[in-house]
Amino acid sequence: MALPDEPRAPGEPREPHDWTDDHVARWQPVLPGLDPVVEGAVTRMKKLSVHFRRVREQSLVDFDLERHEFDTLHKLAGRGGTAAPSELAQDLDLAPASVSGRLDALEKRGFVRRTQSRTDRRRVVVELTESGHQTWLGAMDVLGHEEYRLLGVLSPEERNQLNDLLRRIMVEAESAENSRHWD
C-alpha cells in the first residue's frame, strides 16, 4: 500500500485516505521510531470512539434525554424493565439518595413507575413504562444504526475478525488493569 505522498505505478489504485493518514505522516518525521500501523490503529479507534460518543449525545438531544436519565433507563432495561432502587444504585454506582432523585424525575416524565413489591410490602419496585421503554429504545436505535452503517463496509467475516482482534487487545488491557489493582 502506498502512502498518500509515495509514488504509485501508473494505473495503481490509490488506497482510501483518511484524516489519520495525514496525522501519521505529520508525526513520523518528528518521531522517527513511531510505528505507523500502531499509531494509525490507535488513532482510528480513538476517533471512532469520539464519533460514536457524538452520535449518542445527539440521540439524547433528539429524544430529550439527559445523560443520567438515559443511563438510568438503560440499567433498568438491562434488568428486564424492573428492579429495586438499591439494584439500580448498585448498577449505576450511586448512593441510593441519588437514585431516588433520578427516579422522581423519570416518574414525573412518565418513563418509570414505582410500585410496592408483591412479595414484600416494605420494598419498592421500579418498572420501565412503555413510554420509557420506547424513548430508551429510540435513543439506542440511533447509535445502533450508525454502528451498523460504519461496520457495514466490512464483510461479515471481516467484522468477525475485527471483533476477535479487538477482544485480544481488550483481554490484554484488562489483564494489565487487574494486575495494577493488586499492586
ChimeraX commands (.cxc) that place a marker at each C-alpha (Angstrom):
marker #1 position 0.00,0.00,0.00 radius 0.5
marker #1 position 1.46,3.33,-1.00 radius 0.5
marker #1 position 1.21,6.19,1.46 radius 0.5
marker #1 position -0.53,9.26,0.03 radius 0.5
marker #1 position 2.77,11.02,-0.78 radius 0.5
marker #1 position 4.55,7.95,-2.15 radius 0.5
marker #1 position 4.83,7.45,-5.89 radius 0.5
marker #1 position 2.48,4.90,-7.42 radius 0.5
marker #1 position 2.87,2.81,-10.51 radius 0.5
marker #1 position 0.77,4.06,-13.42 radius 0.5
marker #1 position -2.78,2.77,-13.07 radius 0.5
marker #1 position -2.21,1.61,-9.48 radius 0.5
marker #1 position -5.35,2.47,-7.50 radius 0.5
marker #1 position -4.97,4.89,-4.64 radius 0.5
marker #1 position -5.82,3.41,-1.26 radius 0.5
marker #1 position -8.62,5.18,0.61 radius 0.5
marker #1 position -7.24,8.09,2.58 radius 0.5
marker #1 position -8.48,9.42,5.92 radius 0.5
marker #1 position -7.54,12.09,8.46 radius 0.5
marker #1 position -5.34,9.62,10.35 radius 0.5
marker #1 position -3.11,9.07,7.31 radius 0.5
marker #1 position -2.23,12.77,7.41 radius 0.5
marker #1 position -1.76,12.63,11.19 radius 0.5
marker #1 position 0.70,9.73,10.91 radius 0.5
marker #1 position 2.58,11.36,8.01 radius 0.5
marker #1 position 2.89,14.59,10.01 radius 0.5
marker #1 position 4.28,12.84,13.12 radius 0.5
marker #1 position 6.66,10.32,11.52 radius 0.5
marker #1 position 9.41,12.90,10.84 radius 0.5
marker #1 position 9.06,14.23,14.38 radius 0.5
marker #1 position 9.06,10.79,16.00 radius 0.5
marker #1 position 11.24,8.53,13.81 radius 0.5
marker #1 position 10.51,5.47,15.98 radius 0.5
marker #1 position 6.76,5.87,15.53 radius 0.5
marker #1 position 5.14,2.70,14.24 radius 0.5
marker #1 position 2.67,4.00,11.64 radius 0.5
marker #1 position 0.48,0.90,11.89 radius 0.5
marker #1 position 0.13,1.09,15.67 radius 0.5
marker #1 position -0.35,4.88,15.60 radius 0.5
marker #1 position -2.90,4.56,12.81 radius 0.5
marker #1 position -4.89,1.83,14.56 radius 0.5
marker #1 position -4.93,3.57,17.95 radius 0.5
marker #1 position -5.79,6.96,16.45 radius 0.5
marker #1 position -8.62,5.47,14.39 radius 0.5
marker #1 position -10.03,3.69,17.47 radius 0.5
marker #1 position -9.94,6.99,19.38 radius 0.5
marker #1 position -11.61,8.88,16.54 radius 0.5
marker #1 position -14.31,6.22,16.18 radius 0.5
marker #1 position -14.95,6.36,19.91 radius 0.5
marker #1 position -15.38,10.14,19.72 radius 0.5
marker #1 position -17.65,9.76,16.68 radius 0.5
marker #1 position -19.89,7.24,18.46 radius 0.5
marker #1 position -20.00,9.45,21.56 radius 0.5
marker #1 position -21.17,12.39,19.43 radius 0.5
marker #1 position -23.86,10.27,17.78 radius 0.5
marker #1 position -25.00,9.04,21.20 radius 0.5
marker #1 position -25.10,12.58,22.60 radius 0.5
marker #1 position -27.09,13.78,19.59 radius 0.5
marker #1 position -29.55,10.92,20.05 radius 0.5
marker #1 position -30.06,12.06,23.65 radius 0.5
marker #1 position -30.83,15.57,22.40 radius 0.5
marker #1 position -33.19,14.17,19.78 radius 0.5
marker #1 position -35.07,12.18,22.42 radius 0.5
marker #1 position -34.95,14.97,25.02 radius 0.5
marker #1 position -32.95,12.91,27.49 radius 0.5
marker #1 position -30.20,13.91,29.85 radius 0.5
marker #1 position -27.26,11.53,30.02 radius 0.5
marker #1 position -28.12,10.43,33.57 radius 0.5
marker #1 position -31.74,9.79,32.54 radius 0.5
marker #1 position -30.63,7.58,29.67 radius 0.5
marker #1 position -28.16,5.74,31.91 radius 0.5
marker #1 position -30.90,5.01,34.45 radius 0.5
marker #1 position -33.36,3.84,31.78 radius 0.5
marker #1 position -30.57,1.73,30.24 radius 0.5
marker #1 position -29.74,-0.02,33.51 radius 0.5
marker #1 position -33.43,-0.62,34.19 radius 0.5
marker #1 position -33.97,-2.03,30.69 radius 0.5
marker #1 position -30.93,-4.25,31.20 radius 0.5
marker #1 position -32.67,-5.80,34.19 radius 0.5
marker #1 position -35.70,-6.70,32.11 radius 0.5
marker #1 position -37.56,-3.47,32.90 radius 0.5
marker #1 position -37.92,-3.96,36.66 radius 0.5
marker #1 position -35.54,-3.50,39.56 radius 0.5
marker #1 position -35.33,-2.43,43.15 radius 0.5
marker #1 position -33.92,1.07,43.67 radius 0.5
marker #1 position -30.99,-0.49,45.55 radius 0.5
marker #1 position -30.18,-2.63,42.48 radius 0.5
marker #1 position -30.20,0.45,40.26 radius 0.5
marker #1 position -27.99,2.29,42.75 radius 0.5
marker #1 position -25.52,-0.60,42.59 radius 0.5
marker #1 position -25.66,-0.78,38.78 radius 0.5
marker #1 position -25.14,2.98,38.47 radius 0.5
marker #1 position -22.52,3.07,41.25 radius 0.5
marker #1 position -24.50,5.78,43.04 radius 0.5
marker #1 position -25.78,6.44,46.52 radius 0.5
marker #1 position -29.43,5.39,46.99 radius 0.5
marker #1 position -30.46,9.04,47.58 radius 0.5
marker #1 position -29.08,9.99,44.17 radius 0.5
marker #1 position -31.11,7.24,42.53 radius 0.5
marker #1 position -34.26,8.42,44.30 radius 0.5
marker #1 position -33.84,11.86,42.75 radius 0.5
marker #1 position -33.37,10.36,39.31 radius 0.5
marker #1 position -36.40,8.14,39.72 radius 0.5
marker #1 position -38.53,11.10,40.87 radius 0.5
marker #1 position -37.68,12.99,37.66 radius 0.5
marker #1 position -38.20,9.94,35.43 radius 0.5
marker #1 position -41.50,9.18,37.11 radius 0.5
marker #1 position -42.70,12.75,36.51 radius 0.5
marker #1 position -41.89,12.29,32.82 radius 0.5
marker #1 position -43.84,9.03,32.72 radius 0.5
marker #1 position -40.78,6.89,31.95 radius 0.5
marker #1 position -40.88,4.78,35.13 radius 0.5
marker #1 position -43.35,3.93,37.85 radius 0.5
marker #1 position -42.71,2.79,41.39 radius 0.5
marker #1 position -44.94,0.21,42.98 radius 0.5
marker #1 position -44.86,-1.84,46.14 radius 0.5
marker #1 position -43.34,-5.27,45.83 radius 0.5
marker #1 position -45.93,-8.04,45.63 radius 0.5
marker #1 position -43.80,-10.27,47.83 radius 0.5
marker #1 position -42.60,-7.71,50.41 radius 0.5
marker #1 position -44.77,-4.64,51.01 radius 0.5
marker #1 position -41.76,-2.82,52.54 radius 0.5
marker #1 position -39.92,-2.89,49.21 radius 0.5
marker #1 position -40.44,-0.72,46.17 radius 0.5
marker #1 position -40.10,-1.97,42.60 radius 0.5
marker #1 position -39.22,0.36,39.74 radius 0.5
marker #1 position -40.78,-0.51,36.40 radius 0.5
marker #1 position -39.99,0.85,32.98 radius 0.5
marker #1 position -43.19,2.20,31.38 radius 0.5
marker #1 position -43.98,1.73,27.70 radius 0.5
marker #1 position -43.11,5.39,27.12 radius 0.5
marker #1 position -39.80,4.96,28.95 radius 0.5
marker #1 position -39.02,1.79,27.01 radius 0.5
marker #1 position -39.81,3.41,23.65 radius 0.5
marker #1 position -37.74,6.50,24.47 radius 0.5
marker #1 position -34.76,4.41,25.60 radius 0.5
marker #1 position -35.08,2.12,22.58 radius 0.5
marker #1 position -35.29,5.07,20.18 radius 0.5
marker #1 position -32.09,6.59,21.58 radius 0.5
marker #1 position -30.39,3.18,21.39 radius 0.5
marker #1 position -31.51,2.65,17.79 radius 0.5
marker #1 position -29.84,5.85,16.60 radius 0.5
marker #1 position -26.44,4.65,17.77 radius 0.5
marker #1 position -27.11,1.10,16.61 radius 0.5
marker #1 position -27.91,2.29,13.09 radius 0.5
marker #1 position -24.68,4.27,12.96 radius 0.5
marker #1 position -22.68,1.28,14.22 radius 0.5
marker #1 position -24.20,-0.94,11.53 radius 0.5
marker #1 position -23.68,1.74,8.88 radius 0.5
marker #1 position -19.97,2.06,9.61 radius 0.5
marker #1 position -19.25,-1.62,10.17 radius 0.5
marker #1 position -21.34,-2.40,7.10 radius 0.5
marker #1 position -18.33,-1.51,4.94 radius 0.5
marker #1 position -16.84,-4.80,6.18 radius 0.5
marker #1 position -17.95,-8.25,5.15 radius 0.5
marker #1 position -19.38,-10.49,7.90 radius 0.5
marker #1 position -16.07,-12.34,8.01 radius 0.5
marker #1 position -14.14,-9.07,8.39 radius 0.5
marker #1 position -16.48,-7.95,11.19 radius 0.5
marker #1 position -15.84,-11.24,12.98 radius 0.5
marker #1 position -12.11,-10.83,12.50 radius 0.5
marker #1 position -12.19,-7.23,13.77 radius 0.5
marker #1 position -14.21,-8.31,16.79 radius 0.5
marker #1 position -11.77,-11.15,17.55 radius 0.5
marker #1 position -8.73,-8.87,17.19 radius 0.5
marker #1 position -10.24,-6.20,19.43 radius 0.5
marker #1 position -11.12,-8.88,22.01 radius 0.5
marker #1 position -7.48,-9.99,22.11 radius 0.5
marker #1 position -6.39,-6.39,22.70 radius 0.5
marker #1 position -9.03,-5.90,25.41 radius 0.5
marker #1 position -8.07,-9.11,27.21 radius 0.5
marker #1 position -4.52,-7.76,27.43 radius 0.5
marker #1 position -5.72,-4.32,28.59 radius 0.5
marker #1 position -8.00,-5.86,31.21 radius 0.5
marker #1 position -5.28,-8.19,32.49 radius 0.5
marker #1 position -2.94,-5.20,32.88 radius 0.5
marker #1 position -5.69,-3.27,34.72 radius 0.5
marker #1 position -6.33,-6.20,37.04 radius 0.5
marker #1 position -2.62,-6.64,37.83 radius 0.5
marker #1 position -2.35,-2.93,38.73 radius 0.5
marker #1 position -5.23,-3.26,41.18 radius 0.5
marker #1 position -3.27,-5.81,43.17 radius 0.5
marker #1 position -0.07,-3.78,43.42 radius 0.5
marker link #1:1,2 radius 0.2
marker link #1:2,3 radius 0.2
marker link #1:3,4 radius 0.2
marker link #1:4,5 radius 0.2
marker link #1:5,6 radius 0.2
marker link #1:6,7 radius 0.2
marker link #1:7,8 radius 0.2
marker link #1:8,9 radius 0.2
marker link #1:9,10 radius 0.2
marker link #1:10,11 radius 0.2
marker link #1:11,12 radius 0.2
marker link #1:12,13 radius 0.2
marker link #1:13,14 radius 0.2
marker link #1:14,15 radius 0.2
marker link #1:15,16 radius 0.2
marker link #1:16,17 radius 0.2
marker link #1:17,18 radius 0.2
marker link #1:18,19 radius 0.2
marker link #1:19,20 radius 0.2
marker link #1:20,21 radius 0.2
marker link #1:21,22 radius 0.2
marker link #1:22,23 radius 0.2
marker link #1:23,24 radius 0.2
marker link #1:24,25 radius 0.2
marker link #1:25,26 radius 0.2
marker link #1:26,27 radius 0.2
marker link #1:27,28 radius 0.2
marker link #1:28,29 radius 0.2
marker link #1:29,30 radius 0.2
marker link #1:30,31 radius 0.2
marker link #1:31,32 radius 0.2
marker link #1:32,33 radius 0.2
marker link #1:33,34 radius 0.2
marker link #1:34,35 radius 0.2
marker link #1:35,36 radius 0.2
marker link #1:36,37 radius 0.2
marker link #1:37,38 radius 0.2
marker link #1:38,39 radius 0.2
marker link #1:39,40 radius 0.2
marker link #1:40,41 radius 0.2
marker link #1:41,42 radius 0.2
marker link #1:42,43 radius 0.2
marker link #1:43,44 radius 0.2
marker link #1:44,45 radius 0.2
marker link #1:45,46 radius 0.2
marker link #1:46,47 radius 0.2
marker link #1:47,48 radius 0.2
marker link #1:48,49 radius 0.2
marker link #1:49,50 radius 0.2
marker link #1:50,51 radius 0.2
marker link #1:51,52 radius 0.2
marker link #1:52,53 radius 0.2
marker link #1:53,54 radius 0.2
marker link #1:54,55 radius 0.2
marker link #1:55,56 radius 0.2
marker link #1:56,57 radius 0.2
marker link #1:57,58 radius 0.2
marker link #1:58,59 radius 0.2
marker link #1:59,60 radius 0.2
marker link #1:60,61 radius 0.2
marker link #1:61,62 radius 0.2
marker link #1:62,63 radius 0.2
marker link #1:63,64 radius 0.2
marker link #1:64,65 radius 0.2
marker link #1:65,66 radius 0.2
marker link #1:66,67 radius 0.2
marker link #1:67,68 radius 0.2
marker link #1:68,69 radius 0.2
marker link #1:69,70 radius 0.2
marker link #1:70,71 radius 0.2
marker link #1:71,72 radius 0.2
marker link #1:72,73 radius 0.2
marker link #1:73,74 radius 0.2
marker link #1:74,75 radius 0.2
marker link #1:75,76 radius 0.2
marker link #1:76,77 radius 0.2
marker link #1:77,78 radius 0.2
marker link #1:78,79 radius 0.2
marker link #1:79,80 radius 0.2
marker link #1:80,81 radius 0.2
marker link #1:81,82 radius 0.2
marker link #1:82,83 radius 0.2
marker link #1:83,84 radius 0.2
marker link #1:84,85 radius 0.2
marker link #1:85,86 radius 0.2
marker link #1:86,87 radius 0.2
marker link #1:87,88 radius 0.2
marker link #1:88,89 radius 0.2
marker link #1:89,90 radius 0.2
marker link #1:90,91 radius 0.2
marker link #1:91,92 radius 0.2
marker link #1:92,93 radius 0.2
marker link #1:93,94 radius 0.2
marker link #1:94,95 radius 0.2
marker link #1:95,96 radius 0.2
marker link #1:96,97 radius 0.2
marker link #1:97,98 radius 0.2
marker link #1:98,99 radius 0.2
marker link #1:99,100 radius 0.2
marker link #1:100,101 radius 0.2
marker link #1:101,102 radius 0.2
marker link #1:102,103 radius 0.2
marker link #1:103,104 radius 0.2
marker link #1:104,105 radius 0.2
marker link #1:105,106 radius 0.2
marker link #1:106,107 radius 0.2
marker link #1:107,108 radius 0.2
marker link #1:108,109 radius 0.2
marker link #1:109,110 radius 0.2
marker link #1:110,111 radius 0.2
marker link #1:111,112 radius 0.2
marker link #1:112,113 radius 0.2
marker link #1:113,114 radius 0.2
marker link #1:114,115 radius 0.2
marker link #1:115,116 radius 0.2
marker link #1:116,117 radius 0.2
marker link #1:117,118 radius 0.2
marker link #1:118,119 radius 0.2
marker link #1:119,120 radius 0.2
marker link #1:120,121 radius 0.2
marker link #1:121,122 radius 0.2
marker link #1:122,123 radius 0.2
marker link #1:123,124 radius 0.2
marker link #1:124,125 radius 0.2
marker link #1:125,126 radius 0.2
marker link #1:126,127 radius 0.2
marker link #1:127,128 radius 0.2
marker link #1:128,129 radius 0.2
marker link #1:129,130 radius 0.2
marker link #1:130,131 radius 0.2
marker link #1:131,132 radius 0.2
marker link #1:132,133 radius 0.2
marker link #1:133,134 radius 0.2
marker link #1:134,135 radius 0.2
marker link #1:135,136 radius 0.2
marker link #1:136,137 radius 0.2
marker link #1:137,138 radius 0.2
marker link #1:138,139 radius 0.2
marker link #1:139,140 radius 0.2
marker link #1:140,141 radius 0.2
marker link #1:141,142 radius 0.2
marker link #1:142,143 radius 0.2
marker link #1:143,144 radius 0.2
marker link #1:144,145 radius 0.2
marker link #1:145,146 radius 0.2
marker link #1:146,147 radius 0.2
marker link #1:147,148 radius 0.2
marker link #1:148,149 radius 0.2
marker link #1:149,150 radius 0.2
marker link #1:150,151 radius 0.2
marker link #1:151,152 radius 0.2
marker link #1:152,153 radius 0.2
marker link #1:153,154 radius 0.2
marker link #1:154,155 radius 0.2
marker link #1:155,156 radius 0.2
marker link #1:156,157 radius 0.2
marker link #1:157,158 radius 0.2
marker link #1:158,159 radius 0.2
marker link #1:159,160 radius 0.2
marker link #1:160,161 radius 0.2
marker link #1:161,162 radius 0.2
marker link #1:162,163 radius 0.2
marker link #1:163,164 radius 0.2
marker link #1:164,165 radius 0.2
marker link #1:165,166 radius 0.2
marker link #1:166,167 radius 0.2
marker link #1:167,168 radius 0.2
marker link #1:168,169 radius 0.2
marker link #1:169,170 radius 0.2
marker link #1:170,171 radius 0.2
marker link #1:171,172 radius 0.2
marker link #1:172,173 radius 0.2
marker link #1:173,174 radius 0.2
marker link #1:174,175 radius 0.2
marker link #1:175,176 radius 0.2
marker link #1:176,177 radius 0.2
marker link #1:177,178 radius 0.2
marker link #1:178,179 radius 0.2
marker link #1:179,180 radius 0.2
marker link #1:180,181 radius 0.2
marker link #1:181,182 radius 0.2
marker link #1:182,183 radius 0.2
view
